[in-house]
Amino acid sequence: MSHRYAILVLVAALSSLLVAAESARTNGGSRDPASISSHALSQLLSTLPPDLPVYGIYIYALYEGSTEIALLTTAEKNGWQIRIYGYDRTGQFTSKWQSSPLASEFAVSSAGRFRRVTADGLHESTDIEFSGCKAHDCPGSFGVLLYSPSRKRAFQGVVRNGEIILSPELDLPENKPLKDYLLKKVKEMSHYHD
């Protein structure tokens, strides 16, 4: 196992312990479904292509008791990608969702722009956000992606040459909290790049 994977497994294991400690505090000490062994994480990472670096990892419990793992990856030719895996009580991982390589509006980014947020507290209250901007055009072209575990899909807010483009599904009434969140993030990023 490479040093990079060993470090990622260690970071993920520590994040799992932090999630477990927080869950024990809020759930009266009951066992946390988000605890995943370092061996299991190592197995998951070993299934990825060797030329696919992992830049970020989040482990989070869902309300119904299952656990998901979000990975931020990148390939030199394809750009950033987000991969979501489910982890069941038998210790098996299943691929839940994978983004296509993200558009050029996400090209300039880092693991610091990959994070857990609460965009819709009425659903899971854990959503995964990733943002970036277009190389040589950060003020005019950038994007925010939001993965919603309860909806099992991602939504985007992209600014391309000053025009805001949102995922069409955000017009559905049940997605209004996500639309509001993405519009707020896009406006914040507009001010940041001014």
N, C-alpha and C positions, 0 to 999 in steps of 0.2 A: 504494500500500500504506500503511495507517495506521501511525502510530508504534508502536502496541501490537503489531501483527504484526511490525514490523521488530525490536522489542526481543525478542519471543518467538523469532524466527528466530535472532537473535544468541545468545540464551541456549541454545537447542537446539543450535546449531552448536558452541558452547563445550562443552556437555555431551557432544556426539558426539566432540569432540577428547579430552576426558578419558577417555571410554570407550575410544577408540582407543589412547591412551597406556597405560592399564591393561592392555588386551588385548595390546599389543605386549610389555609387560613380562612378562606371564604366559604368552604364547604364543611366546616366543622371537623376537619381532620380525615375525611373520607379519601380513599385512594383516588389518585388523579388518573383519568384516562389518557392524558397527554404524555405520560412517562414512556419513553422509548429507550431501549438499551443502546449503548454505543455499538455493540455488535450488530444490531439490526440496522442502525444508521450506516455503518460501514458496508453492510451488504447492499443497501440501497445505492449508495454512492458508487459501489463497484459495478453496478449494472449500467451506469452511464458511459457513453463513449469516452475513450481516454483523452480525446482532444477537446472535450467539453468542460471547461473550467466552471466551477461553482463559486459564485461570488457572494451569495447570501442564502441563509436558510432560516426559516421560521417553523416552529412546531406549535400547534395550537389545538386545543380541545374544542369540539363543537357541542352544542346543547344536547344533542341526542346521545352523547357519550362516546362518539368516535373521535378520532384524531386525524388531523391533516398536517402535511408537511409541504411548505412552499419553498421552491428552490429558484434562485435567480442564476441563470446560466448565460453564457455567450459563446458563440463560435465566430472565428475571425471573418468568415465570409457572410454569415447570416445575421449577425447582430444579437441583441439581447433577446432572451426568451424566459418565460416563467413556466415552471412545471409544478403541478399540484399532485401530490400522492396521498391516498388514504392509507391509514394504518389500522388494521382491525385487531380484535382481541386475540386472534390466533398468531399474531406477529407477522402477518403478511402485508406487503405493500401492493396497492393497486393504483395505476395511473388514473387520476380523476379528470384532469384537464391539462392542456398544454397550449400555450399561445403559439401562433405563427411567429416567425421572426418579426420583431416589432419594427414599425415604420421608421424612416430616417428622422422623424421628429423626436425619437427617443435615443438617438445614437450617442449623444454626449451625456453620459450619466455615470453613476457609481453605485456601489452597494449601499451607500448612505441614503440613496433615494428609493430604496426598497424597504418597506416598513409595514407594520400592522397598524391599522387605523379602525375607527368606528364610524362608518359612513351611514349605516342604517341600524340603529340600536334595537329596532323591533325584530330584526331577523337574527343573525348570529352574533352581532356586535363585534365580530372580528372580520375585517376585510383586509385584503392585501393591496397595497398601493405601490406603483412604480412610476417615476417621472423622469423626463430628460428633455433635451432640446436638440435641434438639428445643428450639425457641425457648420460653423461659419455663418449661422443665422439664428443664434439663440434668442435674440429679442423678438424675432418675427415668427419663428416656427418651433413649437414645443408640444409635448403631450403628457397626459396623465392617464394611466391605466388603473382600473380598480377591479380586482377579482372578488366576487361575492360568493362565499362558500354555500350559502343557503340557496342561491340561484344557480350554482354550478356553472358560472360563466363570468366573462369579463366585459367591462364597459370602458369606453375611451372618451376622453375629451381632448381633441387635438386642435391646436392653433396653427394654421398653415397660411403663411403670408398675411397674417392679421385676421383671418376668418376662423371663427370657432366652428368645429365640426364635432358633433356628438354621435355616439352610437344610436341608431334609430330606435332601439328597444327602450331607450330612456324616456320616450314619449308615453309609454304605458303608465297608467296611474300607480301601479304597485312599485314602479321604479323611481317615483318622484324623489324620495330621499337621496338616492344615488345621483340623480340628475342635479339636484341642488348642491350636493357635495362636490361633484366634478366641476360645476360652474364656479363655485367658490374657489376651488383649487386653481382653476385656469386663471381666474382674475388675480389671485395672489401671485401666481407665477408671472403674469403680465406686469405687475407692479415691480416684482423682483428684477425683471429683465429691463425695465425702463432706465 
